[in-house]
Structure formats: structure tokens, C-alpha cells
């Protein structure tokens, strides 16, 4: 805004975690929404597994999520 850029006309802005204030920002913030408790539980499980077996091969998990389009990105 201070540089004269307009959202979403000149730059798109998106967040990650769907915090409530993003809904009321001007313009409202497009975000990635996911189950924070499930995300934390999964991270802690991975950490526990790594501590129990440091030589364990890395694992890649995808946490269910959804993009919530709002006014901060062009449709």
C-alpha cells in the first residue's frame, strides 16, 4: 500500500493457517486452511519416531488442506 501497489491488482497475497484476522483484513486474505491440531499431532509423531530411531529414513506426509480464496488474490 505504501508503495502504491494494489492487492490483488498488482500483487497477490496469501496466508497459511487461516487465522481469523485474515478474514477481516482489507482485502480479506486468501489462505491455506488445515486442521492445526492434526498438523501438530502428525509433527509430534514424526519427531517421536525420529528420536526413537535416528537412522530411520525420512518420510513425507501430506496433511489434508484446502485453499480458501478471498479478495487478496485474483479469481
PDB file of N, CA, C and O in Angstrom:
ATOM      1  N   UNK A   1       0.823  -1.173   0.000  1.00  0.00           N
ATOM      2  CA  UNK A   1       0.000   0.000   0.000  1.00  0.00           C
ATOM      3  C   UNK A   1       0.879   1.253   0.000  1.00  0.00           C
ATOM      4  O   UNK A   1       0.630   2.172  -0.779  1.00  0.00           O
ATOM      5  N   UNK A   2       1.911   1.306   0.868  1.00  0.00           N
ATOM      6  CA  UNK A   2       2.796   2.463   0.935  1.00  0.00           C
ATOM      7  C   UNK A   2       3.562   2.689  -0.360  1.00  0.00           C
ATOM      8  O   UNK A   2       3.976   3.816  -0.632  1.00  0.00           O
ATOM      9  N   UNK A   3       3.758   1.673  -1.150  1.00  0.00           N
ATOM     10  CA  UNK A   3       4.475   1.792  -2.424  1.00  0.00           C
ATOM     11  C   UNK A   3       3.532   1.956  -3.611  1.00  0.00           C
ATOM     12  O   UNK A   3       3.961   1.952  -4.765  1.00  0.00           O
ATOM     13  N   UNK A   4       2.267   2.097  -3.318  1.00  0.00           N
ATOM     14  CA  UNK A   4       1.293   2.292  -4.388  1.00  0.00           C
ATOM     15  C   UNK A   4       0.847   1.018  -5.079  1.00  0.00           C
ATOM     16  O   UNK A   4       0.221   1.074  -6.137  1.00  0.00           O
ATOM     17  N   UNK A   5       1.160  -0.127  -4.498  1.00  0.00           N
ATOM     18  CA  UNK A   5       0.730  -1.397  -5.078  1.00  0.00           C
ATOM     19  C   UNK A   5      -0.669  -1.726  -4.592  1.00  0.00           C
ATOM     20  O   UNK A   5      -1.031  -1.451  -3.448  1.00  0.00           O
ATOM     21  N   UNK A   6      -1.445  -2.320  -5.484  1.00  0.00           N
ATOM     22  CA  UNK A   6      -2.817  -2.688  -5.145  1.00  0.00           C
ATOM     23  C   UNK A   6      -2.948  -4.210  -5.082  1.00  0.00           C
ATOM     24  O   UNK A   6      -2.453  -4.932  -5.948  1.00  0.00           O
ATOM     25  N   UNK A   7      -3.616  -4.667  -4.049  1.00  0.00           N
ATOM     26  CA  UNK A   7      -3.891  -6.094  -3.867  1.00  0.00           C
ATOM     27  C   UNK A   7      -5.336  -6.325  -4.262  1.00  0.00           C
ATOM     28  O   UNK A   7      -6.204  -5.645  -3.714  1.00  0.00           O
ATOM     29  N   UNK A   8      -5.659  -7.225  -5.164  1.00  0.00           N
ATOM     30  CA  UNK A   8      -4.804  -8.170  -5.865  1.00  0.00           C
ATOM     31  C   UNK A   8      -4.393  -7.696  -7.258  1.00  0.00           C
ATOM     32  O   UNK A   8      -3.829  -8.487  -8.013  1.00  0.00           O
ATOM     33  N   UNK A   9      -4.649  -6.442  -7.632  1.00  0.00           N
ATOM     34  CA  UNK A   9      -4.368  -5.985  -8.995  1.00  0.00           C
ATOM     35  C   UNK A   9      -2.893  -6.081  -9.364  1.00  0.00           C
ATOM     36  O   UNK A   9      -2.562  -6.551 -10.453  1.00  0.00           O
ATOM     37  N   UNK A  10      -2.004  -5.646  -8.482  1.00  0.00           N
ATOM     38  CA  UNK A  10      -0.573  -5.636  -8.781  1.00  0.00           C
ATOM     39  C   UNK A  10       0.183  -6.787  -8.138  1.00  0.00           C
ATOM     40  O   UNK A  10       1.199  -7.232  -8.671  1.00  0.00           O
ATOM     41  N   UNK A  11      -0.291  -7.267  -7.018  1.00  0.00           N
ATOM     42  CA  UNK A  11       0.374  -8.352  -6.294  1.00  0.00           C
ATOM     43  C   UNK A  11      -0.684  -9.182  -5.564  1.00  0.00           C
ATOM     44  O   UNK A  11      -1.622  -8.640  -4.981  1.00  0.00           O
ATOM     45  N   UNK A  12      -0.518 -10.493  -5.607  1.00  0.00           N
ATOM     46  CA  UNK A  12      -1.419 -11.391  -4.872  1.00  0.00           C
ATOM     47  C   UNK A  12      -0.795 -11.708  -3.523  1.00  0.00           C
ATOM     48  O   UNK A  12       0.425 -11.824  -3.410  1.00  0.00           O
ATOM     49  N   UNK A  13      -1.624 -11.845  -2.509  1.00  0.00           N
ATOM     50  CA  UNK A  13      -1.144 -12.150  -1.162  1.00  0.00           C
ATOM     51  C   UNK A  13      -1.946 -13.326  -0.626  1.00  0.00           C
ATOM     52  O   UNK A  13      -3.173 -13.355  -0.723  1.00  0.00           O
ATOM     53  N   UNK A  14      -1.236 -14.297  -0.059  1.00  0.00           N
ATOM     54  CA  UNK A  14      -1.913 -15.455   0.534  1.00  0.00           C
ATOM     55  C   UNK A  14      -1.246 -15.796   1.856  1.00  0.00           C
ATOM     56  O   UNK A  14      -0.054 -15.557   2.046  1.00  0.00           O
ATOM     57  N   UNK A  15      -2.025 -16.350   2.757  1.00  0.00           N
ATOM     58  CA  UNK A  15      -1.521 -16.770   4.050  1.00  0.00           C
ATOM     59  C   UNK A  15      -1.552 -18.277   4.174  1.00  0.00           C
ATOM     60  O   UNK A  15      -1.981 -18.987   3.264  1.00  0.00           O
ATOM     61  N   UNK A  16      -1.094 -18.748   5.307  1.00  0.00           N
ATOM     62  CA  UNK A  16      -1.052 -20.184   5.562  1.00  0.00           C
ATOM     63  C   UNK A  16      -1.437 -20.412   7.010  1.00  0.00           C
ATOM     64  O   UNK A  16      -0.622 -20.195   7.906  1.00  0.00           O
ATOM     65  N   UNK A  17      -2.626 -20.833   7.247  1.00  0.00           N
ATOM     66  CA  UNK A  17      -3.144 -21.278   8.541  1.00  0.00           C
ATOM     67  C   UNK A  17      -4.534 -20.732   8.843  1.00  0.00           C
ATOM     68  O   UNK A  17      -5.107 -21.069   9.879  1.00  0.00           O
ATOM     69  N   UNK A  18      -5.084 -19.908   7.979  1.00  0.00           N
ATOM     70  CA  UNK A  18      -6.472 -19.438   8.089  1.00  0.00           C
ATOM     71  C   UNK A  18      -6.783 -18.835   9.459  1.00  0.00           C
ATOM     72  O   UNK A  18      -7.795 -19.169  10.075  1.00  0.00           O
ATOM     73  N   UNK A  19      -5.907 -17.947   9.928  1.00  0.00           N
ATOM     74  CA  UNK A  19      -6.196 -17.269  11.190  1.00  0.00           C
ATOM     75  C   UNK A  19      -7.368 -16.311  10.990  1.00  0.00           C
ATOM     76  O   UNK A  19      -7.537 -15.732   9.917  1.00  0.00           O
ATOM     77  N   UNK A  20      -8.161 -16.157  12.026  1.00  0.00           N
ATOM     78  CA  UNK A  20      -9.387 -15.364  11.932  1.00  0.00           C
ATOM     79  C   UNK A  20      -9.168 -13.931  11.463  1.00  0.00           C
ATOM     80  O   UNK A  20      -9.958 -13.453  10.649  1.00  0.00           O
ATOM     81  N   UNK A  21      -8.140 -13.212  11.927  1.00  0.00           N
ATOM     82  CA  UNK A  21      -7.970 -11.832  11.463  1.00  0.00           C
ATOM     83  C   UNK A  21      -7.833 -11.702   9.938  1.00  0.00           C
ATOM     84  O   UNK A  21      -8.178 -10.664   9.372  1.00  0.00           O
ATOM     85  N   UNK A  22      -7.333 -12.750   9.276  1.00  0.00           N
ATOM     86  CA  UNK A  22      -7.202 -12.714   7.818  1.00  0.00           C
ATOM     87  C   UNK A  22      -8.535 -12.572   7.113  1.00  0.00           C
ATOM     88  O   UNK A  22      -8.604 -12.036   6.007  1.00  0.00           O
ATOM     89  N   UNK A  23      -9.583 -13.046   7.742  1.00  0.00           N
ATOM     90  CA  UNK A  23     -10.928 -12.940   7.154  1.00  0.00           C
ATOM     91  C   UNK A  23     -11.406 -11.503   7.125  1.00  0.00           C
ATOM     92  O   UNK A  23     -12.209 -11.115   6.276  1.00  0.00           O
ATOM     93  N   UNK A  24     -10.897 -10.713   8.072  1.00  0.00           N
ATOM     94  CA  UNK A  24     -11.393  -9.341   8.222  1.00  0.00           C
ATOM     95  C   UNK A  24     -10.401  -8.294   7.733  1.00  0.00           C
ATOM     96  O   UNK A  24     -10.660  -7.095   7.826  1.00  0.00           O
ATOM     97  N   UNK A  25      -9.258  -8.753   7.209  1.00  0.00           N
ATOM     98  CA  UNK A  25      -8.285  -7.815   6.643  1.00  0.00           C
ATOM     99  C   UNK A  25      -8.905  -7.153   5.415  1.00  0.00           C
ATOM    100  O   UNK A  25      -9.895  -7.641   4.870  1.00  0.00           O
ATOM    101  N   UNK A  26      -8.327  -6.058   4.993  1.00  0.00           N
ATOM    102  CA  UNK A  26      -8.797  -5.377   3.784  1.00  0.00           C
ATOM    103  C   UNK A  26      -7.640  -5.325   2.812  1.00  0.00           C
ATOM    104  O   UNK A  26      -6.660  -4.618   3.046  1.00  0.00           O
ATOM    105  N   UNK A  27      -7.746  -6.082   1.702  1.00  0.00           N
ATOM    106  CA  UNK A  27      -8.796  -7.047   1.373  1.00  0.00           C
ATOM    107  C   UNK A  27      -8.636  -8.328   2.204  1.00  0.00           C
ATOM    108  O   UNK A  27      -7.573  -8.598   2.763  1.00  0.00           O
ATOM    109  N   UNK A  28      -9.719  -9.106   2.268  1.00  0.00           N
ATOM    110  CA  UNK A  28      -9.662 -10.362   3.028  1.00  0.00           C
ATOM    111  C   UNK A  28      -8.604 -11.280   2.417  1.00  0.00           C
ATOM    112  O   UNK A  28      -8.420 -11.304   1.200  1.00  0.00           O
ATOM    113  N   UNK A  29      -7.909 -12.034   3.275  1.00  0.00           N
ATOM    114  CA  UNK A  29      -6.719 -12.782   2.894  1.00  0.00           C
ATOM    115  C   UNK A  29      -7.036 -14.193   2.418  1.00  0.00           C
ATOM    116  O   UNK A  29      -7.628 -14.989   3.147  1.00  0.00           O
ATOM    117  N   UNK A  30      -6.631 -14.493   1.178  1.00  0.00           N
ATOM    118  CA  UNK A  30      -6.675 -15.868   0.691  1.00  0.00           C
ATOM    119  C   UNK A  30      -5.728 -16.681   1.566  1.00  0.00           C
ATOM    120  O   UNK A  30      -4.684 -16.178   1.983  1.00  0.00           O
ATOM    121  N   UNK A  31      -6.085 -17.933   1.848  1.00  0.00           N
ATOM    122  CA  UNK A  31      -5.268 -18.710   2.786  1.00  0.00           C
ATOM    123  C   UNK A  31      -5.325 -20.197   2.479  1.00  0.00           C
ATOM    124  O   UNK A  31      -6.167 -20.662   1.711  1.00  0.00           O
ATOM    125  N   UNK A  32      -4.416 -20.924   3.094  1.00  0.00           N
ATOM    126  CA  UNK A  32      -4.459 -22.383   3.099  1.00  0.00           C
ATOM    127  C   UNK A  32      -4.981 -22.783   4.476  1.00  0.00           C
ATOM    128  O   UNK A  32      -4.414 -22.408   5.502  1.00  0.00           O
ATOM    129  N   UNK A  33      -6.051 -23.537   4.482  1.00  0.00           N
ATOM    130  CA  UNK A  33      -6.692 -23.947   5.729  1.00  0.00           C
ATOM    131  C   UNK A  33      -6.416 -25.426   5.980  1.00  0.00           C
ATOM    132  O   UNK A  33      -6.453 -26.241   5.058  1.00  0.00           O
ATOM    133  N   UNK A  34      -6.141 -25.758   7.232  1.00  0.00           N
ATOM    134  CA  UNK A  34      -5.903 -27.149   7.610  1.00  0.00           C
ATOM    135  C   UNK A  34      -6.212 -27.313   9.085  1.00  0.00           C
ATOM    136  O   UNK A  34      -6.360 -26.331   9.813  1.00  0.00           O
ATOM    137  N   UNK A  35      -6.308 -28.557   9.519  1.00  0.00           N
ATOM    138  CA  UNK A  35      -6.588 -28.881  10.913  1.00  0.00           C
ATOM    139  C   UNK A  35      -5.296 -28.702  11.719  1.00  0.00           C
ATOM    140  O   UNK A  35      -4.402 -29.545  11.647  1.00  0.00           O
ATOM    141  N   UNK A  36      -5.194 -27.626  12.473  1.00  0.00           N
ATOM    142  CA  UNK A  36      -3.970 -27.307  13.207  1.00  0.00           C
ATOM    143  C   UNK A  36      -3.630 -28.382  14.232  1.00  0.00           C
ATOM    144  O   UNK A  36      -2.462 -28.738  14.384  1.00  0.00           O
ATOM    145  N   UNK A  37      -4.623 -28.902  14.933  1.00  0.00           N
ATOM    146  CA  UNK A  37      -4.349 -29.966  15.920  1.00  0.00           C
ATOM    147  C   UNK A  37      -3.815 -31.227  15.236  1.00  0.00           C
ATOM    148  O   UNK A  37      -2.868 -31.850  15.714  1.00  0.00           O
ATOM    149  N   UNK A  38      -4.430 -31.590  14.121  1.00  0.00           N
ATOM    150  CA  UNK A  38      -3.961 -32.756  13.367  1.00  0.00           C
ATOM    151  C   UNK A  38      -2.555 -32.549  12.836  1.00  0.00           C
ATOM    152  O   UNK A  38      -1.742 -33.474  12.850  1.00  0.00           O
ATOM    153  N   UNK A  39      -2.261 -31.343  12.367  1.00  0.00           N
ATOM    154  CA  UNK A  39      -0.938 -30.999  11.872  1.00  0.00           C
ATOM    155  C   UNK A  39       0.096 -31.142  12.995  1.00  0.00           C
ATOM    156  O   UNK A  39       1.151 -31.745  12.799  1.00  0.00           O
ATOM    157  N   UNK A  40      -0.212 -30.586  14.165  1.00  0.00           N
ATOM    158  CA  UNK A  40       0.696 -30.656  15.308  1.00  0.00           C
ATOM    159  C   UNK A  40       0.895 -32.100  15.765  1.00  0.00           C
ATOM    160  O   UNK A  40       2.017 -32.505  16.069  1.00  0.00           O
ATOM    161  N   UNK A  41      -0.179 -32.869  15.815  1.00  0.00           N
ATOM    162  CA  UNK A  41      -0.080 -34.267  16.244  1.00  0.00           C
ATOM    163  C   UNK A  41       0.800 -35.058  15.280  1.00  0.00           C
ATOM    164  O   UNK A  41       1.617 -35.873  15.708  1.00  0.00           O
ATOM    165  N   UNK A  42       0.633 -34.817  13.986  1.00  0.00           N
ATOM    166  CA  UNK A  42       1.452 -35.501  12.984  1.00  0.00           C
ATOM    167  C   UNK A  42       2.918 -35.123  13.141  1.00  0.00           C
ATOM    168  O   UNK A  42       3.791 -35.988  13.084  1.00  0.00           O
ATOM    169  N   UNK A  43       3.195 -33.839  13.339  1.00  0.00           N
ATOM    170  CA  UNK A  43       4.576 -33.379  13.525  1.00  0.00           C
ATOM    171  C   UNK A  43       5.202 -34.014  14.764  1.00  0.00           C
ATOM    172  O   UNK A  43       6.360 -34.430  14.731  1.00  0.00           O
ATOM    173  N   UNK A  44       4.446 -34.089  15.846  1.00  0.00           N
ATOM    174  CA  UNK A  44       4.970 -34.699  17.068  1.00  0.00           C
ATOM    175  C   UNK A  44       5.209 -36.195  16.900  1.00  0.00           C
ATOM    176  O   UNK A  44       6.177 -36.734  17.438  1.00  0.00           O
ATOM    177  N   UNK A  45       4.332 -36.868  16.158  1.00  0.00           N
ATOM    178  CA  UNK A  45       4.542 -38.291  15.880  1.00  0.00           C
ATOM    179  C   UNK A  45       5.837 -38.501  15.089  1.00  0.00           C
ATOM    180  O   UNK A  45       6.612 -39.410  15.384  1.00  0.00           O
ATOM    181  N   UNK A  46       6.062 -37.653  14.085  1.00  0.00           N
ATOM    182  CA  UNK A  46       7.285 -37.769  13.289  1.00  0.00           C
ATOM    183  C   UNK A  46       8.522 -37.504  14.148  1.00  0.00           C
ATOM    184  O   UNK A  46       9.536 -38.191  14.024  1.00  0.00           O
ATOM    185  N   UNK A  47       8.425 -36.507  15.011  1.00  0.00           N
ATOM    186  CA  UNK A  47       9.541 -36.197  15.899  1.00  0.00           C
ATOM    187  C   UNK A  47       9.833 -37.357  16.847  1.00  0.00           C
ATOM    188  O   UNK A  47      10.991 -37.730  17.041  1.00  0.00           O
ATOM    189  N   UNK A  48       8.786 -37.924  17.436  1.00  0.00           N
ATOM    190  CA  UNK A  48       8.961 -39.076  18.332  1.00  0.00           C
ATOM    191  C   UNK A  48       9.637 -40.232  17.599  1.00  0.00           C
ATOM    192  O   UNK A  48      10.562 -40.854  18.120  1.00  0.00           O
ATOM    193  N   UNK A  49       9.162 -40.513  16.374  1.00  0.00           N
ATOM    194  CA  UNK A  49       9.740 -41.603  15.592  1.00  0.00           C
ATOM    195  C   UNK A  49      11.220 -41.346  15.304  1.00  0.00           C
ATOM    196  O   UNK A  49      12.028 -42.274  15.345  1.00  0.00           O
ATOM    197  N   UNK A  50      11.581 -40.099  15.015  1.00  0.00           N
ATOM    198  CA  UNK A  50      12.975 -39.756  14.722  1.00  0.00           C
ATOM    199  C   UNK A  50      13.841 -39.911  15.983  1.00  0.00           C
ATOM    200  O   UNK A  50      14.968 -40.403  15.912  1.00  0.00           O
ATOM    201  N   UNK A  51      13.313 -39.494  17.116  1.00  0.00           N
ATOM    202  CA  UNK A  51      14.057 -39.626  18.375  1.00  0.00           C
ATOM    203  C   UNK A  51      14.279 -41.098  18.713  1.00  0.00           C
ATOM    204  O   UNK A  51      15.367 -41.481  19.143  1.00  0.00           O
ATOM    205  N   UNK A  52      13.242 -41.927  18.517  1.00  0.00           N
ATOM    206  CA  UNK A  52      13.350 -43.353  18.813  1.00  0.00           C
ATOM    207  C   UNK A  52      14.303 -44.077  17.866  1.00  0.00           C
ATOM    208  O   UNK A  52      14.942 -45.056  18.252  1.00  0.00           O
ATOM    209  N   UNK A  53      14.399 -43.589  16.614  1.00  0.00           N
ATOM    210  CA  UNK A  53      15.255 -44.242  15.619  1.00  0.00           C
ATOM    211  C   UNK A  53      15.863 -43.174  14.710  1.00  0.00           C
ATOM    212  O   UNK A  53      15.321 -42.889  13.641  1.00  0.00           O
ATOM    213  N   UNK A  54      16.986 -42.581  15.127  1.00  0.00           N
ATOM    214  CA  UNK A  54      17.600 -41.501  14.346  1.00  0.00           C
ATOM    215  C   UNK A  54      18.023 -41.912  12.937  1.00  0.00           C
ATOM    216  O   UNK A  54      18.171 -41.053  12.068  1.00  0.00           O
ATOM    217  N   UNK A  55      18.221 -43.209  12.696  1.00  0.00           N
ATOM    218  CA  UNK A  55      18.644 -43.673  11.372  1.00  0.00           C
ATOM    219  C   UNK A  55      17.473 -44.014  10.457  1.00  0.00           C
ATOM    220  O   UNK A  55      17.670 -44.424   9.313  1.00  0.00           O
ATOM    221  N   UNK A  56      16.285 -43.847  10.953  1.00  0.00           N
ATOM    222  CA  UNK A  56      15.082 -44.131  10.169  1.00  0.00           C
ATOM    223  C   UNK A  56      15.067 -43.257   8.915  1.00  0.00           C
ATOM    224  O   UNK A  56      15.414 -42.078   8.987  1.00  0.00           O
ATOM    225  N   UNK A  57      14.676 -43.807   7.777  1.00  0.00           N
ATOM    226  CA  UNK A  57      14.626 -42.973   6.563  1.00  0.00           C
ATOM    227  C   UNK A  57      13.553 -41.881   6.695  1.00  0.00           C
ATOM    228  O   UNK A  57      12.540 -42.083   7.365  1.00  0.00           O
ATOM    229  N   UNK A  58      13.774 -40.741   6.063  1.00  0.00           N
ATOM    230  CA  UNK A  58      12.781 -39.666   6.116  1.00  0.00           C
ATOM    231  C   UNK A  58      11.446 -40.104   5.513  1.00  0.00           C
ATOM    232  O   UNK A  58      11.397 -40.935   4.607  1.00  0.00           O
ATOM    233  N   UNK A  59      10.382 -39.531   6.031  1.00  0.00           N
ATOM    234  CA  UNK A  59       9.042 -39.794   5.492  1.00  0.00           C
ATOM    235  C   UNK A  59       8.431 -38.472   5.058  1.00  0.00           C
ATOM    236  O   UNK A  59       8.706 -37.432   5.656  1.00  0.00           O
ATOM    237  N   UNK A  60       7.619 -38.508   4.042  1.00  0.00           N
ATOM    238  CA  UNK A  60       6.894 -37.334   3.583  1.00  0.00           C
ATOM    239  C   UNK A  60       5.403 -37.604   3.743  1.00  0.00           C
ATOM    240  O   UNK A  60       4.876 -38.580   3.210  1.00  0.00           O
ATOM    241  N   UNK A  61       4.737 -36.732   4.478  1.00  0.00           N
ATOM    242  CA  UNK A  61       3.302 -36.859   4.697  1.00  0.00           C
ATOM    243  C   UNK A  61       2.604 -35.600   4.192  1.00  0.00           C
ATOM    244  O   UNK A  61       3.160 -34.504   4.253  1.00  0.00           O
ATOM    245  N   UNK A  62       1.408 -35.764   3.705  1.00  0.00           N
ATOM    246  CA  UNK A  62       0.600 -34.624   3.287  1.00  0.00           C
ATOM    247  C   UNK A  62      -0.577 -34.502   4.237  1.00  0.00           C
ATOM    248  O   UNK A  62      -1.361 -35.437   4.400  1.00  0.00           O
ATOM    249  N   UNK A  63      -0.690 -33.349   4.856  1.00  0.00           N
ATOM    250  CA  UNK A  63      -1.800 -33.078   5.763  1.00  0.00           C
ATOM    251  C   UNK A  63      -2.971 -32.568   4.922  1.00  0.00           C
ATOM    252  O   UNK A  63      -2.778 -31.689   4.081  1.00  0.00           O
ATOM    253  N   UNK A  64      -4.181 -33.097   5.129  1.00  0.00           N
ATOM    254  CA  UNK A  64      -5.326 -32.587   4.369  1.00  0.00           C
ATOM    255  C   UNK A  64      -5.453 -31.066   4.540  1.00  0.00           C
ATOM    256  O   UNK A  64      -5.333 -30.535   5.645  1.00  0.00           O
ATOM    257  N   UNK A  65      -5.695 -30.395   3.434  1.00  0.00           N
ATOM    258  CA  UNK A  65      -5.764 -28.935   3.444  1.00  0.00           C
ATOM    259  C   UNK A  65      -6.654 -28.445   2.298  1.00  0.00           C
ATOM    260  O   UNK A  65      -7.036 -29.218   1.419  1.00  0.00           O
ATOM    261  N   UNK A  66      -6.968 -27.176   2.322  1.00  0.00           N
ATOM    262  CA  UNK A  66      -7.775 -26.582   1.254  1.00  0.00           C
ATOM    263  C   UNK A  66      -7.365 -25.118   1.102  1.00  0.00           C
ATOM    264  O   UNK A  66      -7.078 -24.436   2.086  1.00  0.00           O
ATOM    265  N   UNK A  67      -7.344 -24.652  -0.135  1.00  0.00           N
ATOM    266  CA  UNK A  67      -7.124 -23.229  -0.402  1.00  0.00           C
ATOM    267  C   UNK A  67      -8.472 -22.527  -0.250  1.00  0.00           C
ATOM    268  O   UNK A  67      -9.473 -22.947  -0.831  1.00  0.00           O
ATOM    269  N   UNK A  68      -8.482 -21.468   0.526  1.00  0.00           N
ATOM    270  CA  UNK A  68      -9.696 -20.678   0.731  1.00  0.00           C
ATOM    271  C   UNK A  68      -9.487 -19.352   0.001  1.00  0.00           C
ATOM    272  O   UNK A  68      -8.827 -18.453   0.523  1.00  0.00           O
ATOM    273  N   UNK A  69     -10.045 -19.228  -1.206  1.00  0.00           N
ATOM    274  CA  UNK A  69      -9.829 -17.991  -1.963  1.00  0.00           C
ATOM    275  C   UNK A  69     -10.641 -16.840  -1.392  1.00  0.00           C
ATOM    276  O   UNK A  69     -11.832 -16.977  -1.112  1.00  0.00           O
ATOM    277  N   UNK A  70      -9.975 -15.702  -1.226  1.00  0.00           N
ATOM    278  CA  UNK A  70     -10.637 -14.495  -0.763  1.00  0.00           C
ATOM    279  C   UNK A  70     -10.165 -13.345  -1.648  1.00  0.00           C
ATOM    280  O   UNK A  70      -9.596 -13.578  -2.714  1.00  0.00           O
ATOM    281  N   UNK A  71     -10.389 -12.138  -1.226  1.00  0.00           N
ATOM    282  CA  UNK A  71     -10.176 -10.967  -2.088  1.00  0.00           C
ATOM    283  C   UNK A  71      -8.708 -10.606  -2.320  1.00  0.00           C
ATOM    284  O   UNK A  71      -8.434  -9.754  -3.164  1.00  0.00           O
ATOM    285  N   UNK A  72      -7.752 -11.213  -1.612  1.00  0.00           N
ATOM    286  CA  UNK A  72      -6.349 -10.822  -1.781  1.00  0.00           C
ATOM    287  C   UNK A  72      -5.663 -11.486  -2.973  1.00  0.00           C
ATOM    288  O   UNK A  72      -4.485 -11.240  -3.232  1.00  0.00           O
ATOM    289  N   UNK A  73      -6.403 -12.325  -3.694  1.00  0.00           N
ATOM    290  CA  UNK A  73      -5.875 -12.926  -4.920  1.00  0.00           C
ATOM    291  C   UNK A  73      -6.925 -12.793  -6.005  1.00  0.00           C
ATOM    292  O   UNK A  73      -8.123 -12.778  -5.722  1.00  0.00           O
ATOM    293  N   UNK A  74      -6.472 -12.696  -7.252  1.00  0.00           N
ATOM    294  CA  UNK A  74      -7.410 -12.588  -8.364  1.00  0.00           C
ATOM    295  C   UNK A  74      -8.116 -13.917  -8.572  1.00  0.00           C
ATOM    296  O   UNK A  74      -7.519 -14.975  -8.371  1.00  0.00           O
ATOM    297  N   UNK A  75      -9.329 -13.876  -8.955  1.00  0.00           N
ATOM    298  CA  UNK A  75     -10.122 -15.089  -9.156  1.00  0.00           C
ATOM    299  C   UNK A  75      -9.930 -15.604 -10.555  1.00  0.00           C
ATOM    300  O   UNK A  75     -10.515 -16.622 -10.923  1.00  0.00           O
TER     301      UNK A  75
END
